[in-house]
Amino acid sequence: MQMNDWGKGLVLFSAFLSPLAMADWLLDVDFELSSAGMTQTVNTSLSLLPGEETVFFGTDNEVFFGFNNESTNRRELVGSAELLEVSAEEVKIAFKVQERLDDGAWRTIISPTISTGLNSPASFESSDGDADEQVKLKVEVTSV
């Protein structure tokens, strides 16, 4: 065995023993959308499987509270996450939040890829001044 092969094996072994490489962890997601005087929020925890997209919220079954609770002003939103990579130091997750438009088409509000470590909150913020819209996404990987 060459020294280089031994080093690769040690890295793989270390990654395997890492808490991030284990399957017993949760992704905590806090999402907030502020637009036109109304705020919609979702706070949830979920498990992700590599290569599978997981829907972490949909407004058909969720109750959103904001400055204006009229259901006619509430947007139909769907948020999803997909686990892209897991290493000894970080987890890389692709997020997507979409809104159903009046004509039935879907508009992507945000679609960031976030890298984070165990118990290390990461966040993403976006604002559109023209649409008076602000989006905040905070995620944290925690062990079970």
N, C-alpha and C positions, 0 to 999 in steps of 0.2 A: 504494500500500500504506500503510495507516495504521500508526502507531507501535505500537498494540496488537497488530496482526496480526504485525508484525515480531518483537515480543517472544515471542509464542506459537511462532513458527517457530524462534527461537533456542533456546527451552526444549526443543522436540521434537528439534531437531538435537543438542543437548547430551545428551539422554536416549539418543538413538540411538548416540552415541559412548561412552556410559558402559559400563564393564566389565559392569555388571549387565544391560544391554540386549543383550549378546552371548550367543550360545548355548553358548559354550565354558566352562561352569562346572558344578561338582558341588555337591550337597548332602550334607554329612556329617551322619549321624544317630547319636546315642548314646541308647539307650533302656534304662531300668532299672526293673524292677518288683520290689518287696520285699513279701512277704506271708507270714505264718505261718512265719517262720524260713527262707524260701527266697527266693533272688534270681535273677531271669531277666534277661539282658542281651542287647542286640543292638547291634552297631556296624557301620554300613554306609555306603557312598557310592553315590549315584544321580543320574541326570539326570532333570529334570522337564520336561515339555512343558506349556505353558499350556493350561488347560482339561481336562487329562486327569488322572484319579486314578491314582497309582502305588503299588502295594503294595511296601513296603520290607522287610517280613518276614512270615513265617507260620511257626508252630511245627511244622507237619507235617514240614518239611524242615530246620529249624534245630535246632542242639544248644544247649541252655541249661545252664549250670553254676551251681550255687548251693551253699547250705549243705547241701541235701538233694538228691542227684542221682536219687532214685527217680522213674522216669518216670510212675508213677501219680499223683504229686503235681503234675506239670507241667501248666500250663494251656495250652489251645489258644488262641493269640493271633494276631491279624492287625493289622498296622499299615499305614496308608496315608497318603499326602500328596498334596495338590493345589495346584499353583501358581495363586494367585489374581491377583496383580498384580506387575508389574515396572516400576520407575521408575528414574530416574537415581540415586536414593539408597538405595532399599530394595527388598526382595523380601518379599511377603506370602504365606505358605504355611499352608494349613489341614491339620492333622494329625488322625488318628483312630486310636485303638487300641481294639480290641474283644476280648472274651473269649467263647468258646463255653461256655454253661452246660450242665448235665447234661441238660436237656430239649431241647437242640439250638438254643435261642434264643441270640441274641447280646446281650451287655451292653456298652455303651460305657464304657470305663474313663476315657479322656480324649478331648477333642476341641478342643484349643486352636487359635487362629490366631496364628501367630508372625510378627513383622516383624523382618527383620535386613538388614544390609548386607554387602558383600563383606568377607570375612575378619574378621567381627565376630560371635563366638559369641553365641547367644541361648539362653536356657533357660526351662523351664517345670517347676514342681514342684507336686505335689498329694499330700495325705495324707488318709486316712480313718481316724480313730482307732478308730471302731466296728469296722471290718473289719480293723484292723491292717495297712493297705495303704499303701505309699508309692510314688509314680511320679515318675521324673525323665526329662526329655526335653531333650537339648542338641542344637542344630543350628548348622551353620556353612556358609555359601556360600563356596566357594573356586574360583579360576580354574584352568583346566586348562593 
